[in-house]
Amino acid sequence: MESITVVKIRLVTIADLYNFVAISGKYDFDVELKSGRYTVDGKSIMGMFCLDLREELELTAHTDSTDPFFAEIEAYIVK
């Protein structure tokens, strides 16, 4: 059974969006981002453009093994 990990992230620039999509695309588990009532695929650049970047985003990773992924996106995680 897979586990789900949820964290808050902040993507400020368009470069952040492209970098996040590139990172999440390397992994074979689902990554979802939620902003308000919208939930999008974290591997879809088109979906990412629907998000309100003025707010923190809720990231949901559907996997047991998130350590390498979270190490790569550490700069975006809200602490």
ZADO-1210 file (C-alpha; in nm, 4 decimals, padded with zeros to 6 digits):
<atoms>
<atom x="00.0000" y="00.0000" z="00.0000" code="MET" pos="1"/>
<atom x="00.1403" y="00.3382" z="-00.0957" code="GLU" pos="2"/>
<atom x="00.1518" y="00.6210" z="00.1502" code="SER" pos="3"/>
<atom x="00.0741" y="00.9845" z="00.0863" code="ILE" pos="4"/>
<atom x="00.2997" y="01.2691" z="00.1926" code="THR" pos="5"/>
<atom x="00.1654" y="01.6251" z="00.1999" code="VAL" pos="6"/>
<atom x="00.3778" y="01.9403" z="00.2351" code="VAL" pos="7"/>
<atom x="00.3415" y="02.3097" z="00.1585" code="LYS" pos="8"/>
<atom x="00.5591" y="02.4574" z="-00.1154" code="ILE" pos="9"/>
<atom x="00.6061" y="02.7967" z="-00.2758" code="ARG" pos="10"/>
<atom x="00.6885" y="02.8465" z="-00.6439" code="LEU" pos="11"/>
<atom x="00.7589" y="03.2128" z="-00.7121" code="VAL" pos="12"/>
<atom x="00.8846" y="03.2420" z="-01.0693" code="THR" pos="13"/>
<atom x="00.8129" y="03.0798" z="-01.4048" code="ILE" pos="14"/>
<atom x="01.1610" y="02.9260" z="-01.3795" code="ALA" pos="15"/>
<atom x="01.0524" y="02.7649" z="-01.0505" code="ASP" pos="16"/>
<atom x="00.7522" y="02.6108" z="-01.2296" code="LEU" pos="17"/>
<atom x="00.9636" y="02.4682" z="-01.5107" code="TYR" pos="18"/>
<atom x="01.2244" y="02.3359" z="-01.2677" code="ASN" pos="19"/>
<atom x="00.9591" y="02.1753" z="-01.0441" code="PHE" pos="20"/>
<atom x="00.7946" y="02.0036" z="-01.3430" code="VAL" pos="21"/>
<atom x="01.1339" y="01.8774" z="-01.4626" code="ALA" pos="22"/>
<atom x="01.2136" y="01.7354" z="-01.1185" code="ILE" pos="23"/>
<atom x="00.8733" y="01.5750" z="-01.0595" code="SER" pos="24"/>
<atom x="00.8761" y="01.4249" z="-01.4100" code="GLY" pos="25"/>
<atom x="01.1789" y="01.2134" z="-01.3168" code="LYS" pos="26"/>
<atom x="00.9780" y="01.0142" z="-01.0625" code="TYR" pos="27"/>
<atom x="00.7228" y="00.7417" z="-01.1344" code="ASP" pos="28"/>
<atom x="00.4742" y="00.8369" z="-00.8621" code="PHE" pos="29"/>
<atom x="00.1887" y="01.0867" z="-00.8814" code="ASP" pos="30"/>
<atom x="00.2530" y="01.4434" z="-00.7681" code="VAL" pos="31"/>
<atom x="-00.0439" y="01.6745" z="-00.7195" code="GLU" pos="32"/>
<atom x="-00.0479" y="02.0448" z="-00.6422" code="LEU" pos="33"/>
<atom x="-00.3474" y="02.2179" z="-00.4915" code="LYS" pos="34"/>
<atom x="-00.4213" y="02.5893" z="-00.4870" code="SER" pos="35"/>
<atom x="-00.7631" y="02.6854" z="-00.3548" code="GLY" pos="36"/>
<atom x="-01.0164" y="02.4651" z="-00.5289" code="ARG" pos="37"/>
<atom x="-00.7813" y="02.3606" z="-00.8095" code="TYR" pos="38"/>
<atom x="-00.5765" y="02.0412" z="-00.8000" code="THR" pos="39"/>
<atom x="-00.3366" y="01.9799" z="-01.0889" code="VAL" pos="40"/>
<atom x="-00.0810" y="01.7228" z="-01.1956" code="ASP" pos="41"/>
<atom x="00.2600" y="01.8406" z="-01.0722" code="GLY" pos="42"/>
<atom x="00.4167" y="01.6976" z="-01.3880" code="LYS" pos="43"/>
<atom x="00.2050" y="01.9121" z="-01.6220" code="SER" pos="44"/>
<atom x="00.3369" y="02.2569" z="-01.7086" code="ILE" pos="45"/>
<atom x="-00.0039" y="02.3517" z="-01.8533" code="MET" pos="46"/>
<atom x="-00.1765" y="02.2520" z="-01.5303" code="GLY" pos="47"/>
<atom x="00.0763" y="02.4485" z="-01.3280" code="MET" pos="48"/>
<atom x="-00.0180" y="02.7710" z="-01.5054" code="PHE" pos="49"/>
<atom x="-00.3674" y="02.7406" z="-01.3514" code="CYS" pos="50"/>
<atom x="-00.2291" y="02.7796" z="-00.9999" code="LEU" pos="51"/>
<atom x="-00.2237" y="03.0973" z="-00.7940" code="ASP" pos="52"/>
<atom x="00.1461" y="03.1471" z="-00.7238" code="LEU" pos="53"/>
<atom x="00.0765" y="03.4236" z="-00.4728" code="ARG" pos="54"/>
<atom x="-00.0257" y="03.1533" z="-00.2264" code="GLU" pos="55"/>
<atom x="00.1476" y="02.8498" z="-00.0811" code="GLU" pos="56"/>
<atom x="00.0646" y="02.5307" z="-00.2677" code="LEU" pos="57"/>
<atom x="-00.0244" y="02.1976" z="-00.1113" code="GLU" pos="58"/>
<atom x="00.1895" y="01.9223" z="-00.2618" code="LEU" pos="59"/>
<atom x="00.0746" y="01.5615" z="-00.2355" code="THR" pos="60"/>
<atom x="00.3189" y="01.2840" z="-00.3292" code="ALA" pos="61"/>
<atom x="00.1713" y="00.9344" z="-00.3677" code="HIS" pos="62"/>
<atom x="00.4642" y="00.7123" z="-00.2732" code="THR" pos="63"/>
<atom x="00.6471" y="00.5453" z="00.0121" code="ASP" pos="64"/>
<atom x="00.9889" y="00.6627" z="-00.1057" code="SER" pos="65"/>
<atom x="00.9897" y="01.0428" z="-00.1131" code="THR" pos="66"/>
<atom x="01.3374" y="01.1183" z="00.0248" code="ASP" pos="67"/>
<atom x="01.5182" y="01.1722" z="-00.3088" code="PRO" pos="68"/>
<atom x="01.2271" y="01.3769" z="-00.4457" code="PHE" pos="69"/>
<atom x="01.2004" y="01.5988" z="-00.1386" code="PHE" pos="70"/>
<atom x="01.5778" y="01.6486" z="-00.1364" code="ALA" pos="71"/>
<atom x="01.5542" y="01.7853" z="-00.4915" code="GLU" pos="72"/>
<atom x="01.2662" y="02.0227" z="-00.4151" code="ILE" pos="73"/>
<atom x="01.3905" y="02.1291" z="-00.0727" code="GLU" pos="74"/>
<atom x="01.4295" y="02.4927" z="-00.1840" code="ALA" pos="75"/>
<atom x="01.0548" y="02.5120" z="-00.2530" code="TYR" pos="76"/>
<atom x="00.9323" y="02.3550" z="00.0721" code="ILE" pos="77"/>
<atom x="00.7826" y="02.5995" z="00.3211" code="VAL" pos="78"/>
<atom x="00.9356" y="02.5407" z="00.6622" code="LYS" pos="79"/>
</atoms>
